């Protein structure tokens, strides 16, 4: 996995994202999106003021995170299927 470099100006968003990620709901197909209600509740509970542009960045990060997980799960399934086929 490539090393991820977070710009200093975005470090707080990276930390906030992972903090919010801890409380996200899980569904049958993986993690559910971090919704606006969840972001608002997180902001209220932590006392962190979050600007609208930061909300959009967090949501974009969440989209990318869930897309990467989905791709990883699909790749794992393909490998399992290929392994099962090779054993026949």
Contact map, one row per residue, 1 for C-alpha under 8 A:
1110000000000000000000000000000000000000000000000000000000000000000000000000000000000000
1111000000000000000000000000000000000000000000000000000000000000000000000000000000000000
1111100000000000000000000000000000000000000000000000000000000000000000000000000000000000
0111110000000000000000000000000000000000000000000000000000000000000000000000000000000000
0011111000000000000000000000000000000000000000000000000000000000000000000000000000000000
0001111101100100000000000000000000000000000000000000000000000000000000000000000000000000
0000111111100000000000000000000000000000000000000000000000000000000000000000000000000000
0000011111100000000000000000000000000000000000000000000000000000000000000000000000000000
0000001111110000000000000000000000000000000000000000000000000000000000000000000000000000
0000011111111100000000000000000000000000000000000000000000000000000000000000000000000000
0000011111111110000000000000000000000000000000000000000000000000000000000000000000000000
0000000011111111000000000000000000000000000000000000000000000000000000000000000000000000
0000000001111111100000000000000000000000000000000000010011000000000000000000000000000000
0000010001111111110000000000000000000000000000000000000000000000000000000000000000000000
0000000000111111111000000000000000000000000000000000000000000000000000000000000000000000
0000000000011111111100000000000000000000000000000000000000000000000000000000000000000000
0000000000001111111110000000000000000000000000000000000001001100000000000000000000000000
0000000000000111111111000000000000000000000000000000000000000000000000000000000000000000
0000000000000011111111100000000000000000000000000000000000000000000000000000000000000000
0000000000000001111111110000000001000110010000000000000000000000000000000000000000000000
0000000000000000111111110000000001000000000000000000000000000000000000000000000000000000
0000000000000000011111110000000000000000000000000000000000000000000000000000000000000000
0000000000000000001111111000000000000000000000000000000000000000000000000000000000000000
0000000000000000000111111100001111000100000000000000000000000000000000000000000000000000
0000000000000000000000111110001110000000000000000000000000000000000000000000000000000000
0000000000000000000000011111111100000000000000000000000000000000000000000000000000000000
0000000000000000000000001111111100000000000000000000000000000000000000000000000000000000
0000000000000000000000000111110000000000000000000000000000000000000000000000000000000000
0000000000000000000000000111111000000000000000000000000000000000000000000000000000000000
0000000000000000000000000111111100000000000000000000000000000000010011000000000000000000
0000000000000000000000011110111110000000000000000000000000000000010000000000000000000000
0000000000000000000000011110011111000000000000000000000000000000000000000000000000000000
0000000000000000000000011000001111100000000000000000000000000110010000000000000000000000
0000000000000000000110010000000111110110000000000000000000100100000000000000000000000000
0000000000000000000000000000000011111110000000000000000000100000000000000000000000000000
0000000000000000000000000000000001111111000000000000000000000000000000000000000000000000
0000000000000000000000000000000000111111100000000000000000000000000000000000000000000000
0000000000000000000100010000000001111111110000000000000000000000000000000000000000000000
0000000000000000000100000000000001111111111000000000001000000000000000000000000000000000
0000000000000000000000000000000000011111111100000000000000000000000000000000000000000000
0000000000000000000000000000000000001111111110000000000000000000000000000000000000000000
0000000000000000000100000000000000000111111111010000000000000000000000000000000000000000
0000000000000000000000000000000000000011111111111100000000000000000000000000000000000000
0000000000000000000000000000000000000001111111110000000000000000000000000000000000000000
0000000000000000000000000000000000000000111111110000000000000000000000000000000000000000
0000000000000000000000000000000000000000011111110000000000000000000000000000000000000000
0000000000000000000000000000000000000000001111111000000000000000000000000000000000000000
0000000000000000000000000000000000000000011111111100000000000000000000000000000000000000
0000000000000000000000000000000000000000001000111110000000000000000000000000000000000000
0000000000000000000000000000000000000000001000011111011000000000000000000000000000000000
0000000000000000000000000000000000000000000000001111111000000000000000000000000000000000
0000000000000000000000000000000000000000000000000111111100000000000000000000000000000000
0000000000000000000000000000000000000000000000000011111110000000000000000000000000000000
0000000000001000000000000000000000000000000000000111111111000000000000000000000000000000
0000000000000000000000000000000000000010000000000111111111100000000000000000000000000000
0000000000000000000000000000000000000000000000000001111111110000000000000000000000000000
0000000000001000000000000000000000000000000000000000111111111000000000000000000000000000
0000000000001000100000000000000000000000000000000000011111111100000000000000000000000000
0000000000000000000000000000000001100000000000000000001111111110000000000000000000000000
0000000000000000000000000000000000000000000000000000000111111111000000000000000000000000
0000000000000000100000000000000000000000000000000000000011111111100000000000000000000000
0000000000000000100000000000000011000000000000000000000001111111110000000000000000000000
0000000000000000000000000000000010000000000000000000000000111111111000000000000000000000
0000000000000000000000000000000000000000000000000000000000011111111100000000000000000000
0000000000000000000000000000000000000000000000000000000000001111111110000000000000000000
0000000000000000000000000000011010000000000000000000000000000111111111000000000000000000
0000000000000000000000000000000000000000000000000000000000000011111111100000000000000000
0000000000000000000000000000000000000000000000000000000000000001111111110000000000000000
0000000000000000000000000000010000000000000000000000000000000000111111111000000000000000
0000000000000000000000000000010000000000000000000000000000000000011111111100000000000000
0000000000000000000000000000000000000000000000000000000000000000001111111110000000000000
0000000000000000000000000000000000000000000000000000000000000000000111111111000000000000
0000000000000000000000000000000000000000000000000000000000000000000011111111100000000000
0000000000000000000000000000000000000000000000000000000000000000000001111111110000000000
0000000000000000000000000000000000000000000000000000000000000000000000111111111000000000
0000000000000000000000000000000000000000000000000000000000000000000000011111111100000000
0000000000000000000000000000000000000000000000000000000000000000000000001111111110000000
0000000000000000000000000000000000000000000000000000000000000000000000000111111111000000
0000000000000000000000000000000000000000000000000000000000000000000000000011111111100000
0000000000000000000000000000000000000000000000000000000000000000000000000001111111110000
0000000000000000000000000000000000000000000000000000000000000000000000000000111111111000
0000000000000000000000000000000000000000000000000000000000000000000000000000011111111100
0000000000000000000000000000000000000000000000000000000000000000000000000000001111111110
0000000000000000000000000000000000000000000000000000000000000000000000000000000111111111
0000000000000000000000000000000000000000000000000000000000000000000000000000000011111111
0000000000000000000000000000000000000000000000000000000000000000000000000000000001111111
0000000000000000000000000000000000000000000000000000000000000000000000000000000000111111
0000000000000000000000000000000000000000000000000000000000000000000000000000000000011111
